[in-house]
Amino acid sequence: MALRIETFSNVTGGNSSFKALGHPLAAPKAAELLAGLRAAGPIVVYDPLGLAEPFAELHSLKGVKIQAVYVQDVEKIGRAVLGTKAEPVTAMAGAKAGTVFVVAFDAAKLVEHVRHLLPKGAKVVTLDGLKIPETLLTDTRNYLAPLNFATNFAFFRDGGGHHTRVVTANYWSGYGARDPQLWLCLFDADGKVLAQWREGLPPAAGTVVIDSAEVRRRFDLPEFTGQLFIHVVGAAGHDIVKYALDTYGDRPDVLSCTHDANAWPADYYAGLPAPKADERVILWVQNSHPAPIPAGAVALNLMGRDGESVTLDRAVPAFGSFPLDVGSLLPAARWPQQIEIRAGKHFVRPRYEVVSVKDGKDGRRRMAHPNVERTDLKPDPKLVELSNLMGKGFILPAPVFPVDRFRSIALPTPMARTQGSLPLAAILYDADGTELARRSLGSLPRDHATALEARELLNGHGFKSGYGHMELIYDFAAGTEADGWLHALFRYEDTLSGHGAETSFGAHIFNTVLTYKGEPQSYAGRPPGLSTRLFLRTGIEGTDTLCHLIYPASTPWHGASDTTLALTRRDGTEIARRAVAIACSGSFHFRVNETFTAAERAEAGGDAYVLIRDTTCRLFGYHGLIREGADGAFSLDHMFGF
């Protein structure tokens, strides 16, 4: 029961048509349009752009009497569209219908092309009636321009001592946007709209903060758990809405973070961890569309056991949210097993919470996200051949925190439906770039449950700086089934407080001038991406901000980075700057409160951030917040750039 909508192509990028059809402001207009079509009696449909099926997936055509469907593309003639065999539009002249539904935006020219073919006296209805207000558009000449739908969803909760905080920067003005704004819509768990409002954005590179506690006070709302729809009006450069999402609480032991939802709903997600015996794992199923998710449309199975999937036997309302306890569907699943999610394009990359349980009561919790499982990838035999040119090739780097206090654990996660095995090796580096240990993990089967702890690799060695990092790479001596979509979940446990944090990400080729299939990835312009621009938000009162920067290199690159850390006020004004040199294949771990003086931090004020820049190499970063003490907590996730 997957939705038949086009959301994302790795060739063409994101598709804006499903966003236009499913925008919260379009939903009531679609209901009005459909009511008119139902009352019109038999109608004919003209589908010149292939939007009829996606429209019907998001807005039920039940009760609409469709006499015929006509298409423009001759290759689509005879295919089933809306359950009817499509006919050439030239045959529409013989139709006897009082209404023609032209399934297109900006339809005037398309209608004019076929005006001589319209049934005599027929009324023409188009998707232009669904358009959101022009004041929310960036490009008024092309409604489906991607920048018109720079949108995303964020998990948003305020209640029971738990709060959420979306933080980003106005990076759009840096690409030439003039007076960009946010249009925001808050949904509760039932998909009901709690609030809609607009907010201006600060000057270029200024901080954007949306705090659930402040929103709740402003609109006098009851407790809620739902999702926040974010629409950037006047965007430029990026139609992707990136952000950090902090979850924090009234108690010091409530703290976690994750990041943007990857705004294109996918068929499958993977990397969802199974719970330990004293844990619950809650998958937040948050509907991204104005159509309900039918019962049975969402399913879970242990990775590699597709034939044993168990469905969620309940519907989720339009724009609604449901906390799916993994144990209710897979009661025997246990860490380090991992779970595959059949999502059917009903929701964007979801969040999950790991909740500790003691004496039947919920305790500490941490939030993270699964990742998109690719359905279009196949093993790439060229990756083996390219190792002589690309060195280590694809690298998945992650921090290793001080082993005397923290456990740093890696769980490789299959992220393509065709991936039968994972030939991997793990390398451990000291902060100065010295290789301390290397281990082949062999060729892990798809259904593996192999978690690797960093201190097991050390074998008596220690970190001179107290910390380092781990890299997962392909091990072609163990197998050749590699596709470049190497992912892993990284879990960190604080033995002092008992708190945990986890994050997951995929591999890239780093710091080589040679390119292969868009790698080394570049945020702006053509690859290779050989520079760094990372956003490090500072935290909530009572927390310090931590950051772990890693300098991975597929082939030997500059011996040391030339990195600047710029403490920046909320309005985008730089307050203070520090220079850092990170060794190639090394890392740098720092705290904001230790890096910048109290006077500098006071001048920067609340909601400041640190801009991390390097024009000599591409760094990969992880950030988080920390409250010290036995009752404290910490958070961790990978950073975003722009």
C-alpha positions in Angstrom: 0.0 0.0 0.0 2.8 2.4 -0.9 1.7 5.8 -2.2 2.2 6.2 -6.0 3.9 9.5 -5.8 7.3 10.7 -7.0 9.2 12.2 -4.1 12.9 12.1 -4.9 15.2 10.9 -7.6 19.0 10.6 -7.3 19.2 11.8 -10.8 16.8 14.8 -10.8 16.6 15.5 -7.0 13.5 16.4 -5.0 10.1 16.5 -6.7 8.0 19.5 -5.8 4.7 18.3 -7.2 3.8 16.1 -4.2 4.6 19.0 -1.9 2.3 21.3 -3.9 -0.5 18.7 -3.8 -0.1 17.9 -0.1 0.7 21.3 1.3 -1.4 22.0 4.5 -3.0 25.1 2.8 -3.9 23.1 -0.3 -5.8 20.4 1.5 -9.0 22.3 2.2 -9.0 23.7 -1.3 -8.7 20.2 -2.7 -11.7 19.2 -0.6 -13.7 22.0 -2.2 -12.5 21.1 -5.7 -13.5 17.4 -5.2 -16.9 18.4 -3.8 -17.6 20.3 -7.0 -16.4 17.3 -9.1 -18.7 14.9 -7.3 -21.7 17.2 -7.8 -20.9 17.7 -11.5 -21.9 14.2 -12.6 -19.8 12.3 -15.1 -16.5 14.2 -15.9 -13.5 13.6 -18.1 -9.9 14.0 -17.0 -7.0 15.4 -19.0 -3.7 14.5 -17.5 -1.0 16.2 -19.5 1.7 16.1 -16.8 1.1 12.8 -15.1 -0.3 14.3 -11.9 -3.6 12.5 -11.9 -2.4 9.5 -9.9 -0.4 11.5 -7.3 -3.4 13.8 -6.8 -5.7 10.8 -6.3 -3.2 9.2 -3.8 -3.3 12.3 -1.6 -7.0 13.4 -2.2 -9.6 10.6 -2.5 -11.6 10.7 -5.8 -14.3 8.5 -4.2 -17.7 9.6 -5.5 -16.2 11.3 -8.6 -17.7 9.7 -11.8 -14.9 9.6 -14.3 -16.1 8.9 -17.9 -12.6 8.9 -19.6 -9.0 9.9 -19.1 -7.0 11.6 -21.8 -3.2 12.0 -22.0 -0.8 14.0 -24.2 2.2 11.6 -24.3 1.6 8.9 -26.9 3.7 6.4 -24.8 1.0 6.7 -22.0 -1.9 5.8 -24.3 -3.5 2.6 -23.2 -2.0 2.6 -19.8 -4.3 2.6 -16.7 -4.7 6.0 -15.2 -7.2 6.3 -12.3 -8.4 2.8 -13.1 -9.3 3.8 -16.7 -7.4 3.1 -19.9 -5.9 6.4 -21.1 -6.9 7.7 -24.5 -5.2 10.3 -26.7 -6.3 13.8 -26.0 -7.3 14.1 -29.6 -10.2 11.8 -28.8 -11.6 14.2 -26.2 -13.6 16.1 -28.9 -16.1 13.3 -29.0 -16.7 13.2 -25.2 -20.0 14.1 -23.7 -19.3 15.6 -20.4 -20.1 18.8 -18.6 -16.8 19.1 -16.8 -13.2 18.6 -17.9 -10.7 18.2 -15.0 -7.2 19.3 -16.2 -4.8 17.9 -13.7 -2.1 20.6 -13.9 -0.9 23.8 -12.2 -0.3 26.9 -14.3 -2.8 25.3 -16.6 -3.9 28.2 -18.8 -1.5 27.4 -21.6 -2.3 23.7 -21.5 -6.0 24.4 -21.6 -5.5 26.7 -24.6 -3.7 24.0 -26.5 -6.7 21.8 -26.3 -9.5 24.3 -26.3 -10.7 23.2 -29.8 -11.0 19.6 -28.3 -13.1 20.5 -25.3 -16.6 19.1 -25.2 -19.1 21.9 -26.2 -20.1 23.9 -23.2 -17.9 22.0 -20.8 -16.6 23.7 -17.6 -12.8 23.4 -17.1 -11.5 22.8 -13.6 -7.7 22.8 -12.9 -5.3 22.4 -10.0 -4.8 26.1 -10.0 -7.6 26.2 -7.5 -5.3 24.4 -5.0 -2.6 27.1 -5.2 -1.3 28.4 -1.9 -1.3 32.3 -1.5 1.1 34.1 -3.9 2.6 35.8 -0.9 4.1 32.4 0.1 5.7 31.9 -3.3 9.3 32.6 -4.3 8.8 32.2 -8.1 5.3 33.3 -9.1 5.9 32.4 -12.7 6.5 28.7 -12.2 4.3 27.3 -9.4 6.1 24.0 -9.2 9.6 25.6 -8.9 11.4 23.7 -6.1 12.2 27.0 -4.3 8.4 27.6 -3.9 8.3 24.5 -1.7 11.3 24.8 0.5 9.5 22.8 3.2 10.1 20.2 5.9 8.6 18.6 9.0 10.0 18.6 12.5 8.9 16.4 15.5 7.5 18.9 18.0 6.5 18.2 21.6 5.7 20.2 24.7 4.3 18.5 27.7 5.1 16.3 30.7 8.3 18.3 31.3 9.6 17.7 27.8 10.2 20.4 25.2 11.7 20.7 21.7 13.7 23.3 20.0 14.3 23.7 16.2 17.6 25.7 15.5 19.0 26.7 12.1 20.5 29.7 10.4 19.2 32.0 7.7 21.5 30.6 5.0 19.1 31.5 2.3 20.1 35.2 2.4 23.7 34.2 1.9 22.5 32.9 -1.5 20.7 36.2 -2.4 17.3 35.7 -0.8 15.6 39.0 0.0 13.6 39.2 3.2 12.9 35.5 3.6 10.3 34.4 6.1 8.9 31.3 7.7 5.3 30.1 7.4 4.7 27.6 10.2 1.9 25.2 10.9 1.7 23.1 14.1 -0.3 19.8 14.1 -1.3 17.8 17.2 -1.2 14.0 17.3 -4.6 13.8 15.6 -3.5 16.0 12.7 -5.5 18.9 14.0 -4.0 22.4 13.3 -3.1 24.0 16.7 -1.5 27.1 15.2 -0.5 28.8 12.0 1.8 31.8 11.9 4.6 33.6 10.0 7.9 34.7 11.4 10.5 37.0 9.8 14.1 35.7 9.5 17.1 37.5 10.9 19.8 38.9 8.7 22.0 36.7 6.6 23.6 33.9 8.7 21.5 34.9 11.7 20.2 32.2 14.1 16.6 30.9 13.8 15.1 29.3 16.9 11.6 27.9 17.3 11.0 26.7 20.9 8.0 24.6 21.8 7.6 26.1 25.2 7.6 29.6 23.7 5.1 28.6 21.0 2.8 27.0 23.6 2.8 30.2 25.7 2.3 32.4 22.7 -0.8 30.6 21.5 -2.0 29.4 24.9 -1.9 25.8 23.9 -2.5 22.6 25.9 0.3 20.0 26.0 0.9 18.5 22.6 3.0 16.0 20.7 2.9 16.4 17.0 4.8 17.9 14.1 5.7 21.3 12.9 5.5 22.1 9.2 8.1 24.6 8.1 7.8 26.5 4.9 10.6 29.0 3.9 9.1 31.8 1.9 11.5 33.6 -0.4 14.2 30.9 -0.3 17.3 31.1 -2.5 20.2 28.6 -3.1 18.6 25.7 -1.2 15.1 24.3 -1.2 16.3 22.0 1.6 15.3 23.1 5.2 18.1 21.9 7.5 18.0 22.2 11.2 19.1 20.8 14.5 16.3 19.5 16.8 17.0 19.5 20.5 14.7 17.7 22.9 15.2 19.0 26.5 13.4 18.8 29.8 12.6 20.4 33.1 14.9 17.9 34.7 18.7 17.7 33.9 18.5 14.1 32.8 16.3 15.0 29.8 18.4 15.9 26.8 18.8 14.6 23.3 19.2 15.9 19.7 18.6 14.9 16.1 18.3 16.9 12.9 16.2 17.6 9.8 13.7 15.1 8.6 15.0 14.8 5.0 11.9 16.2 3.4 11.2 13.4 0.8 9.1 10.5 2.0 10.7 7.1 1.1 9.5 3.6 0.6 11.8 2.1 3.2 14.0 3.2 6.2 16.6 1.2 8.0 18.9 1.5 11.0 16.2 1.4 13.6 17.8 -0.4 16.6 16.0 -3.1 18.5 15.7 -2.5 22.2 17.7 -4.0 25.0 15.9 -6.1 27.6 15.5 -3.0 29.8 14.4 -0.6 27.0 11.5 0.4 24.8 12.1 1.7 21.3 9.3 4.1 20.1 9.1 4.8 16.4 7.2 8.0 15.8 5.0 7.5 12.7 4.2 11.0 11.6 2.0 11.3 8.5 3.4 13.8 6.0 0.3 14.0 3.8 -3.4 15.2 3.9 -4.6 11.6 3.4 -4.7 9.1 6.3 -2.2 6.2 6.4 -4.4 3.1 6.1 -4.1 0.3 8.6 -1.6 -2.2 7.4 0.4 0.3 5.3 3.3 0.5 7.7 5.3 -2.6 8.7 8.4 -3.6 10.6 10.7 -6.6 10.2 14.1 -7.6 11.4 16.7 -6.6 8.9 17.2 -9.4 6.4 13.9 -11.1 7.2 11.5 -9.5 4.7 9.1 -12.4 4.8 8.5 -11.9 8.6 7.2 -8.3 8.5 4.5 -7.3 10.9 2.0 -4.6 10.0 0.7 -1.7 12.1 -3.0 -2.6 12.3 -4.3 0.9 12.7 -4.7 4.1 10.7 -2.9 7.3 11.3 -4.9 10.4 10.4 -3.8 13.1 7.9 -0.8 14.9 9.4 -1.2 12.9 12.6 1.4 11.2 14.8 1.4 7.8 16.4 4.0 6.3 18.9 4.7 2.8 17.6 6.3 0.7 20.3 8.6 -1.6 18.4 8.0 -4.3 21.0 4.3 -4.5 20.2 5.1 -5.8 16.7 8.5 -7.5 17.2 8.5 -8.6 20.9 11.6 -10.9 20.5 13.8 -8.3 18.8 16.9 -7.4 20.9 19.9 -5.1 20.4 22.1 -5.4 18.4 19.5 -6.6 16.0 18.2 -3.9 13.7 14.9 -3.2 12.1 13.7 -2.3 8.6 10.7 0.0 8.2 8.2 -0.3 5.3 7.0 3.2 5.1 5.3 3.3 1.7 6.2 7.0 1.2 3.7 8.0 3.9 6.2 9.9 6.0 9.5 11.7 5.9 12.5 10.2 7.7 11.0 9.5 11.1 12.3 9.9 14.7 12.6 7.2 17.2 13.1 7.3 21.0 15.0 4.8 23.1 13.4 4.8 26.6 15.1 3.0 29.5 12.7 1.1 31.8 13.3 0.3 35.4 10.7 -1.4 37.7 8.1 -0.9 35.0 8.6 2.9 34.8 10.1 4.9 32.0 13.4 6.6 32.7 16.0 8.4 30.5 15.3 8.7 26.8 17.2 9.6 23.7 16.1 10.5 20.2 17.6 9.7 16.8 16.5 8.8 13.3 16.7 6.0 10.9 17.9 6.7 7.3 16.5 6.2 3.9 17.0 2.7 2.5 17.7 3.0 -1.2 15.6 1.0 -3.6 17.6 2.0 -6.7 21.1 0.9 -5.8 23.0 -2.2 -6.9 26.6 -3.2 -6.0 29.1 -1.2 -7.9 32.1 -3.4 -9.1 34.0 -0.3 -10.1 34.6 0.5 -6.4 37.1 -2.3 -6.2 38.9 -1.2 -9.3 39.1 2.4 -8.1 40.9 1.6 -4.9 44.2 2.3 -6.5 43.1 5.8 -7.4 40.7 6.7 -4.5 42.7 5.1 -1.6 40.3 4.3 1.2 37.5 5.5 -1.0 34.2 5.8 1.0 34.8 6.6 4.6 32.3 6.6 7.5 33.9 8.6 10.3 32.6 8.8 13.9 34.0 10.1 17.2 35.6 8.0 19.9 35.0 9.7 23.2 37.4 9.2 26.2 37.3 5.5 26.9 37.7 6.0 30.7 34.2 7.5 30.8 32.4 6.7 27.6 31.6 3.6 25.5 31.7 4.3 21.8 29.8 1.6 19.8 29.3 1.1 16.0 26.6 -0.9 14.4 26.9 -1.2 10.6 23.5 -0.9 8.9 22.5 -2.2 5.5 21.0 0.8 3.6 20.0 -0.6 0.2 17.4 -3.2 -0.5 19.7 -5.2 -2.8 22.6 -5.3 -0.2 23.2 -8.9 0.8 26.4 -8.4 2.7 28.8 -5.7 4.0 32.5 -6.3 3.6 34.0 -3.9 6.2 37.0 -2.9 8.2 37.3 -0.6 11.1 40.3 1.7 11.7 41.0 3.6 15.0 42.9 6.9 14.9 44.4 9.0 17.6 43.6 12.7 17.5 47.0 13.4 15.9 46.2 11.2 12.9 48.2 8.1 14.2 46.6 4.8 13.3 46.2 2.8 16.5 44.3 -0.2 15.4 42.7 -1.9 12.3 40.3 -4.8 12.2 38.5 -6.6 9.4 34.9 -7.3 10.3 34.7 -9.7 7.4 31.7 -9.8 5.1 28.7 -9.2 7.4 25.5 -10.8 6.2 22.4 -8.6 5.8 20.8 -9.9 8.9 24.0 -9.5 11.1 23.8 -8.2 14.7 27.5 -7.2 15.0 28.2 -4.2 17.2 31.8 -3.1 17.6 33.0 -1.2 20.7 36.0 1.1 20.1 37.9 0.1 23.3 37.9 -3.5 22.1 40.0 -2.4 19.2 42.6 -0.6 21.3 44.1 -3.8 22.7 46.2 -2.0 25.3 46.8 1.1 23.3 45.6 4.5 24.6 44.7 7.9 23.1 47.5 10.4 23.7 44.9 13.2 23.6 42.2 11.3 25.5 40.1 10.8 22.4 40.2 9.9 18.7 37.9 8.7 16.0 36.8 5.5 14.1 36.5 5.0 10.4 34.5 2.3 8.7 35.7 1.5 5.2 35.0 -1.2 2.7 37.3 -4.3 3.0 37.6 -5.7 -0.5 39.7 -8.6 0.7 36.6 -9.8 2.6 34.1 -9.3 -0.3 33.2 -7.0 -3.2 29.5 -6.2 -2.6 29.9 -2.5 -2.1 27.5 0.2 -3.3 28.9 3.5 -1.8 25.9 3.7 0.6 27.7 2.5 3.6 25.9 3.5 6.9 26.2 2.8 10.6 24.6 3.7 13.8 27.0 5.1 16.4 25.9 4.8 20.1 27.6 6.5 23.1 27.1 5.6 26.7 28.2 7.8 29.7 29.3 5.5 32.5 29.1 8.4 34.9 25.5 9.4 34.4 24.1 6.4 32.7 22.8 8.6 29.8 23.2 7.6 26.2 23.1 9.3 22.8 23.2 7.9 19.3 23.4 9.1 15.7 23.7 7.5 12.2 25.0 8.6 8.9 26.5 7.4 5.6 29.9 7.3 4.1 31.5 9.7 1.6 34.7 10.1 -0.3 36.8 12.7 1.5 39.6 15.1 0.5 40.8 13.9 -2.9 40.7 16.0 -6.1 39.6 13.0 -8.1 35.8 12.6 -8.4 33.4 9.7 -8.7 29.6 9.9 -9.0 29.3 13.2 -7.3 32.0 12.5 -4.6 33.6 14.1 -2.8 30.3 15.7 -2.2 29.9 19.5 -2.4 27.3 21.6 -0.7 27.4 24.3 -3.4 28.8 24.0 -6.9 30.3 20.9 -8.6 32.3 18.3 -6.7 34.9 17.8 -5.4 33.8 19.4 -2.1 37.1 20.4 -0.5 36.0 23.0 2.0 34.0 23.2 5.2 31.1 25.3 6.4 29.4 23.8 9.5 26.8 25.2 11.8 27.3 24.6 15.6 24.4 25.9 17.6 25.0 26.8 21.2 22.7 25.3 23.8 20.0 25.7 26.3 20.7 27.4 29.7 22.6 25.1 32.0 24.3 23.2 29.1 27.7 23.4 27.4 28.1 22.7 23.7 30.4 20.0 22.6 31.8 19.4 19.1 34.0 16.7 17.6 35.6 17.6 14.3 37.2 14.8 12.1 39.5 15.3 9.2 39.1 12.1 7.1 41.1 11.6 3.9 40.6 9.0 1.2 44.0 9.8 -0.1 46.8 11.8 1.6 45.8 15.5 1.7 47.2 18.6 3.5 49.1 17.6 6.6 46.9 19.8 8.8 43.7 21.7 8.4 43.4 25.5 8.6 40.2 25.7 10.5 38.5 28.7 12.1 35.9 28.6 14.9 33.9 31.9 14.7 31.6 32.6 17.7 28.7 34.4 16.1 25.9 36.4 17.6 22.3 35.6 16.8 22.1 38.4 14.2 25.1 37.0 12.3 27.8 39.3 13.7 31.1 37.6 14.5 32.2 38.1 18.1 35.4 36.1 18.5 37.5 33.7 16.4 39.9 30.8 17.2 42.3 29.0 14.8 42.7 25.2 14.9 45.0 22.9 13.1 43.7 19.3 12.8 46.0 16.6 11.6 45.0 14.7 8.5 43.2 11.6 9.6 43.0 13.2 13.0 40.2 14.9 15.1 39.6 17.7 17.5 37.2 17.6 20.4 36.2 20.9 22.1 33.7 22.6 24.3 32.4 26.1 23.5 32.6 27.2 27.2 36.3 26.2 27.3 37.2 27.6 23.8 35.7 31.1 24.2 35.9 33.3 27.3 33.0 34.2 29.5 33.2 37.8 28.3 33.0 36.7 24.7 30.1 34.4 25.3 28.3 37.1 27.2 28.8 39.5 24.3 27.5 36.8 21.9 24.4 36.4 24.0 21.7 33.8 23.8 21.2 31.6 20.7 24.6 32.3 19.4 26.4 29.8 17.2 29.9 28.8 16.1 30.6 28.9 12.4 33.2 26.3 11.5 35.1 27.2 8.3 38.0 25.7 6.4 38.9 26.4 2.8 41.7 23.7 2.6 39.8 20.5 3.4 36.4 18.9 4.1 35.8 18.2 7.8 33.1 16.0 9.2 31.6 17.1 12.5 29.4 15.9 15.4 27.8 18.2 17.9 25.8 18.0 21.1 25.0 19.5 24.4 26.1 18.3 27.9 25.0 18.8 31.5 27.7 17.7 33.9 27.1 15.6 36.9 25.7 12.2 37.9 22.1 13.5 37.1 23.2 15.2 33.9 22.7 14.2 30.3 24.4 14.7 26.9 23.2 14.7 23.3 25.0 14.0 20.0 24.3 14.1 16.3 26.2 14.8 13.2 26.3 18.4 12.0 24.9 20.1 8.9 26.5 22.6 6.5 25.2 25.1 4.1 
